[in-house]
Amino acid sequence: MTEDENTVHLLGISGGKDSAALAVYMRDRVPQMQYFFCDTGEELPETYEYLAMLETYLGKPIKRLNPDRQFKHYLAIYSPGGDLDPDTGLPPAPYLPSQRMRWCTAQLKLKPFEKWVDEEFSGKRIMSYVAIRADEDRDGYISHKTNIQAIYPFKEAGLGKADVYQILEERGVGVPRYYEWRTRSGCYFCFFQRKAEWIGLKERHPDLFERAKQYEKVIRDPETGEVIKRYSWAQGETLEEMEQPERIIEIKQRHEKYLEEEKRRNKSTRLLDIFEDALDDEDDTLPCQICNL
Ligand code: SF4
């Protein structure tokens, strides 16, 4: 078997702009490229719509990789014991994933990828193309499997955010529609969302906002009614608390203020740049790297 026959080229699409631009950029450079998307089953409709459009551009299917079990199953595993609520199927203390307990990425994204590689490409050398840009200081997901080698074409070519937009615009692909109200791909309930993005979810996808709410739980003092414990997606606040009209106004005003400040500071006139930077200022935690490229 020649080296080429033994080598597989894989590119993971997250549903975000960077991996989409990388797919577009690599289409003619590596014609044998295989594309995949780790589908948690909890994605935004705009992501599926964007994937379908990308498939048309790439002229190839994007392989969907699903976790073996759904989110709710893993939530029960990672939460303390006790009988599941017969109505909701939720554990008594739902330990929702968070920045400190990011079990969702491993179970819903990484494992399906590694399982697929083991089953489909056993004994092959895997070149895994990662969409980290030259203007970013991170490595992204690197598998510990010895047959998987990460390749960073944007870093190697010195391509940054402006180039990503240019690639997508020039080829007529554009960015996913959720960028109108959210800066990152990934699950609709992703805990990396900022408060303004949660409000965006409520306004754009009230059904998904309601679904996210159903995973949360509040424990109150039976006598005083005071909140003792919140199992919530956002820190210190449930979605029910966040959706109160006065709180929505407060979140939106704060976000508008950031946008204004960012417009003054930012050289770019691109709304998404300003939006992203403003949200980054609000919260500088790095998002899930395999979910948000
Ligand atoms: S997008 Fe967010 S919630 Fe979904 S797997 Fe990634 S980190 Fe977890």
Residues whose N, C-alpha, C, O or C-beta is under 5 A from the ligand:
A	BS01	SF4	C104 T105 L108 S185 G186 C187 F189 C190 F191 C288 C291
